[in-house]
């Protein structure tokens, strides 16, 4: 299934993308795509619903993030060896973990907002893993049973805030609209191999990132297992798994976003995003 949330900011409704290309309203089936609604048995109940019986959503509504009530937005840094190299950093001996504020989460086509004082706002296409049932001390073999689905995310980053100022990375990762997620939550039955997905990102029509989840250092089952050793993962939590090379920081000379730019990105089978860049 391709699950989504549509409507105005803060008033999104649950829906799904029908095979005929229409959005179907799931409000009569589930209150929202959050919490217990992401448990495997609930997703199975949604999957058992005949989409032809669901109301068609008219027009071309705004899409919100495909999951609501996210408690943790966990990011994995330097998880592609070639991206680590372009950043001038070594591949870490264990996953680099940092948090992105949940207030950064927005819809897939909502604008990238350059924060005040920023001159180094950057892009990062990433595979997001959305947790579907609690995971605590799970084995790598058990990990995928705790995954509700996958999505595209743009881990927008302000490099000066992240790297050049004192402290940790979080403040360079957490500005408003620095976490576009979607357009859909794609359930695992539609993703044959999450480690074999083409991923790309364009700025103003120029291809900047062109990679594959195949080159991730730490793969999805290991990341779910690893994180669950340190914290309980809850339904709706999002793990952003790292980016391939081609970010602005790695260009020679570095290149960063400016108001008026257009960023487009996508991952094979998971849909695409398009963002206008604006100034705060």
Phi, psi and omega in degrees: 000153171244102183264150184208173174227134186229155176122184182295155179303127180085355180229030182292149176243153179283146178205178174220156176268115179287158178296342177274003177092352179275154171271131178248137183281127180257010186301330179279354182253320183214143183293318178195166179267079183205161173052230185296341178295344180265357177300150182306319182292328177287320176296325177295323178294318177297318181297331181282350179282132178287114183297337179293341179271354183270147180297140175281133177273122185282155172075206183230074187291157171299141173260132174266182173301141188283358176226143180249162173068030179296124180271327180225134175243096188258131181243148178248120183268149173054043185264007171237124187301321182287331175288321176302319181296317180291338177273356180074027183234154179281154170295126185289147179290340172222159180304137172277122183248132168216160181257145173248132181301138180293341176291349176281344186291136176208182182285165187294334182246011174290152187293155165277124182256115177287119184289160179301135179083001183272137171232001185224049177281129192234169183244154175202106173286134182215154172275124176260138175251128182250124184285140183245341173208155186306140180230117177220122181055041180275151177280165177297325180293330182271349195301316187293341176292347181259005183259124177279328182172189185230156179206165171277141170221151173250108179276074181298140188221140172256107192292325178293317177297321186286315194249322190271344179256157185295154176102198186266177186287340193307318185290341175273359185241352196245009180296160180304138179061032173260016181213069176289129180232136177123190021282339187230160160264114182261120185289153188302334180295341179262358181245099186299315181213106180295350179259021179217046183247126175291138179224144187208160176209134178243145170240119182053039177083358180260126180292120181252319178240134181211094188216196182211146175294350178296336183263011174296137178289308179252118188271172192303308182301320179295319182297317178298313177302310185298311181297325183289349175282341185247338182204150174283127175271133184246158177306132182095344175297145183243131173247118177262121202263010177110167188233148174283174181293163178115007177290164182299324180302328185272356179287158180236101358285166178304148180230132183232165185284147176229154177306135183101341176294158175235127180249129176233139184207162179190166175227137182311123176081351185249359177096183184230162176233155174216124184232131169278139178264127179231163179261145178286000000 
